[in-house]
């Protein structure tokens, strides 16, 4: 706390926030003549056994590294962090950050809010665009290596059936791709023209918009490097109603692309951005379908998520993509294995 003497502190758990973590509001009491923030937010790893399959406790260490290694020099639209430490023995971490006044949970957002959010995201990602700073092991794929993706998708199917989405476009697509989903994790991801820092959970409840236009982005526990258009498509699917997404997604994508260029990103054309956006859509559709079964939310929230995910799946013809994936993914694996054997035989 910058040398401020703290006399006492009391913590109260925040209920209904932080799906992948435990959040506490800490009320501070300072020594005489000392001044500091009246309240802070303490973030600890989740204690939910189901969520821990996805939000592995080691991800808390990832968020600590983000705040310490990337956000420490300022200039990023992130909360002020007073303390961030990881516990390697327990594979967890603790973060004490500012309590942003006015943060609220919302079911959807407006286009007026989407514009500054996506502009701030573009500026941040332009800063790390193909940067050597990303070449660190802790930014490797955010999912735990032993994550049972097939099990999560099967759980998602069970929830979808219970909520009346058993015959939905998204559920049918997942059923088709489920037998080969293990091959996807064993093969390198498809390359994209874009490479930057990815938030991984970029939606309306993980940002705060100030009246003066400033944006704060928080909850960085699944940060990694990869296709940053994943974050854009995640926002479109999860934060906007289906009607708003359909009416405005091209304009919002163009706004993000223009903001990248204004921030100094070169040699990244509009067509490449559209392709990378579609790739992000397909990845997020599977991710969000699995998340419906994992998140600690009521049925109304899960049903709303499934409605938006299913609509996006239909709009992007996911059923056809799933059928192609079912056929082509094993062939890709065979070809990559063949290439690897040839290289091994030709190696000196």
Secondary structure, DSSP 8 states (H G I E B T S, - for coil): -TT--EEEEEEEE-TT--TTEEEEEEEEEE-TT----SEEEEEEE---TTGGGTS-THHHHHHHHIIIIISTTS-SS---EEEEEEETTTTEEEEEEE--TT----S---HHHHHHHHHHHHHHHHHTTT-GGG-SGGGS-SS-TT--HHHHHHHHHHHHHHTT-TTSHHHHHHHHHHTTHHHHHHS-----S--EEE-S--SGGGEEE-TTS-EEE---TT-EEE-THHHHHHHHHHHS-HHHHHHHHHHHHHHHHHHHHHTT--S--HHHHHHHHHHHHHHHHHHHHHHHHHS---HHHHHHHHHHHHHHHHHTTHHHHHHHHHHHHHHHHHHHHHHHHHHHHH--
